[in-house]
């Protein structure tokens, strides 16, 4: 292959836009939260601490909601600050 063919291949390739990169970042953060919660749940299950398992799951759900709905949460915080 010559230089012209490589230029044509690279020119036709599509790079990810900002929305796709943001989606990848959200997936990575969500997977990291999942791994941390799985670790905490197994650690607390080994010690038979049911309350700690439930609280870890609730905390993980809240953090995941905040990460996936960041715009909505910031709107809620702004509304609360304006209210005060």
C-alpha positions as CSV (number, residue, x, y, z in Angstrom):
1,X,0.0,0.0,0.0
2,X,1.2,3.4,-0.8
3,X,1.0,6.6,1.1
4,X,-2.2,7.7,-0.8
5,X,-4.1,4.5,0.4
6,X,-3.1,5.1,4.0
7,X,-4.3,8.7,3.8
8,X,-7.6,7.5,2.4
9,X,-8.0,4.9,5.1
10,X,-7.2,7.4,7.9
11,X,-9.4,10.1,6.3
12,X,-12.4,7.7,6.2
13,X,-12.0,6.6,9.8
14,X,-14.4,8.2,12.2
15,X,-13.2,9.4,15.5
16,X,-15.4,9.4,18.6
17,X,-17.2,12.6,19.4
18,X,-17.5,14.1,22.9
19,X,-20.7,12.3,23.6
20,X,-19.2,8.9,23.0
21,X,-16.2,9.8,25.2
22,X,-18.5,10.9,28.0
23,X,-20.4,7.7,27.7
24,X,-17.2,5.7,28.0
25,X,-16.2,7.7,31.1
26,X,-19.6,7.1,32.7
27,X,-19.3,3.4,31.9
28,X,-15.8,3.3,33.5
29,X,-16.9,5.1,36.6
30,X,-20.0,2.9,37.0
31,X,-17.9,-0.2,36.6
32,X,-15.5,1.0,39.2
33,X,-18.3,1.7,41.6
34,X,-19.6,-1.8,41.0
35,X,-16.2,-3.4,41.7
36,X,-15.9,-1.5,44.9
37,X,-19.4,-2.5,46.0
38,X,-18.8,-6.1,45.2
39,X,-15.6,-6.0,47.3
40,X,-17.4,-4.4,50.2
41,X,-20.3,-6.7,50.0
42,X,-18.2,-9.8,50.0
43,X,-16.1,-8.5,52.8
44,X,-19.1,-7.8,55.0
45,X,-20.8,-11.0,54.0
46,X,-17.8,-12.9,55.3
47,X,-18.3,-11.2,58.6
48,X,-22.1,-11.7,58.5
49,X,-22.7,-8.0,58.8
50,X,-26.1,-7.6,57.0
51,X,-26.5,-3.9,57.9
52,X,-23.1,-3.1,56.3
53,X,-24.1,-5.0,53.2
54,X,-27.4,-3.1,52.9
55,X,-25.7,0.3,53.5
56,X,-23.0,-0.4,50.9
57,X,-25.7,-1.2,48.3
58,X,-27.7,1.9,49.2
59,X,-24.6,4.1,49.0
60,X,-23.6,2.6,45.7
61,X,-27.0,3.2,44.3
62,X,-26.9,6.8,45.4
63,X,-23.5,7.4,43.9
64,X,-24.4,5.7,40.7
65,X,-27.5,7.8,40.4
66,X,-25.5,11.0,40.9
67,X,-22.8,10.0,38.4
68,X,-25.4,9.1,35.7
69,X,-27.7,12.1,36.3
70,X,-25.1,14.8,37.1
71,X,-27.0,17.6,35.3
72,X,-30.2,16.9,37.2
73,X,-28.4,16.7,40.5
74,X,-26.7,20.0,39.9
75,X,-30.0,21.6,39.0
76,X,-31.4,20.3,42.3
77,X,-28.5,21.8,44.2
78,X,-28.8,25.1,42.5
79,X,-32.5,25.2,43.3
80,X,-31.8,24.4,46.9
81,X,-29.1,27.1,47.1
82,X,-31.5,29.6,45.5
83,X,-34.2,28.6,48.0
84,X,-31.9,29.4,50.9
